[in-house]
Amino acid sequence: LASRVVPYATDDADDVGLGVTVYGSSSCPPRLRGVGIDSSQVIVNVSHGLAFGGCTADAAPHPFGIVVRRDELPSVPFDVVIRGDEREDRVSVQNLP
């Protein structure tokens, strides 16, 4: 599980978008299971997708767009933790739009 997070502006100034990209098998794309926020981090839970016949061993990007209320986010800098079935990645967000 390798990940990237890019904050982006939305049409509503009260919201912030987080572009989360997870890299994994192109034949077993991950599924977004949920998002949680606490005082120091945003937690993004994903699970491996299923494929008949098994997953390929390539590393394809799988992007998710997550929109959250600005006032619910921790103060910057904060971490986005991407939790998968067997691993987790931690990406630091240094500023917001």
C-alpha positions in Angstrom: 0.0 0.0 0.0 1.7 3.2 -1.2 -0.3 6.4 -0.9 -0.4 10.1 -1.9 -2.6 12.9 -0.5 -3.2 16.3 -2.2 -5.5 18.8 -0.5 -7.7 20.8 -2.9 -10.2 23.7 -2.8 -13.9 23.0 -3.3 -16.8 25.3 -4.3 -17.7 25.7 -0.7 -15.1 27.6 1.4 -16.3 25.7 4.5 -15.1 22.4 2.9 -11.7 21.0 2.0 -11.0 18.2 -0.5 -8.4 15.6 0.1 -7.3 13.7 -3.1 -6.1 10.3 -1.8 -4.4 8.0 -4.2 -3.6 4.4 -3.3 -1.4 2.3 -5.5 -2.1 -1.4 -5.9 -3.2 -4.1 -8.2 -5.0 -3.0 -11.3 -7.2 -6.1 -11.3 -8.1 -5.7 -7.6 -8.9 -2.0 -7.0 -9.3 -1.0 -3.4 -12.6 0.0 -1.9 -13.2 3.0 0.3 -14.6 1.7 3.6 -14.8 4.9 5.6 -13.2 8.1 6.9 -12.6 9.1 10.5 -11.2 12.3 12.0 -9.7 12.9 15.4 -7.7 15.7 17.0 -4.5 14.9 15.1 -5.2 12.9 12.0 -7.6 11.8 9.3 -8.0 8.1 9.0 -9.0 6.6 5.6 -9.9 2.9 5.6 -9.7 1.0 2.4 -9.9 -2.7 1.6 -8.6 -4.8 -1.3 -11.0 -5.3 -4.1 -11.8 -8.9 -5.2 -11.0 -10.4 -8.6 -11.8 -13.8 -9.9 -8.6 -15.6 -10.7 -6.4 -13.5 -8.4 -4.8 -10.1 -8.4 -2.0 -8.9 -10.7 1.3 -7.8 -9.3 1.3 -4.3 -10.8 1.0 -1.0 -9.1 -1.8 1.1 -10.6 -3.1 4.3 -9.1 -6.6 4.3 -7.5 -7.8 7.8 -6.6 -10.5 8.8 -4.1 -11.9 12.3 -3.6 -12.9 13.0 0.0 -14.6 16.2 1.1 -14.6 17.2 4.7 -15.7 20.2 6.7 -12.8 22.6 7.3 -13.7 23.1 10.9 -13.6 19.3 11.6 -10.0 18.9 10.4 -7.1 18.9 12.8 -4.8 21.9 12.8 -2.1 21.8 10.1 0.2 20.0 9.9 -1.7 16.8 10.4 -1.4 13.2 9.1 -3.7 11.3 6.8 -3.5 7.6 7.8 -4.5 5.2 5.0 -5.3 1.8 6.5 -5.5 -1.2 4.2 -6.2 -4.8 4.9 -2.6 -5.6 5.9 -0.7 -2.3 6.0 -1.0 1.4 6.6 0.6 4.5 5.2 1.0 7.9 6.9 1.1 11.0 4.8 1.7 14.5 6.3 -0.5 17.4 5.1 1.5 20.6 5.7 -1.0 23.2 4.4 -4.5 23.6 3.1 -5.9 25.7 0.2 
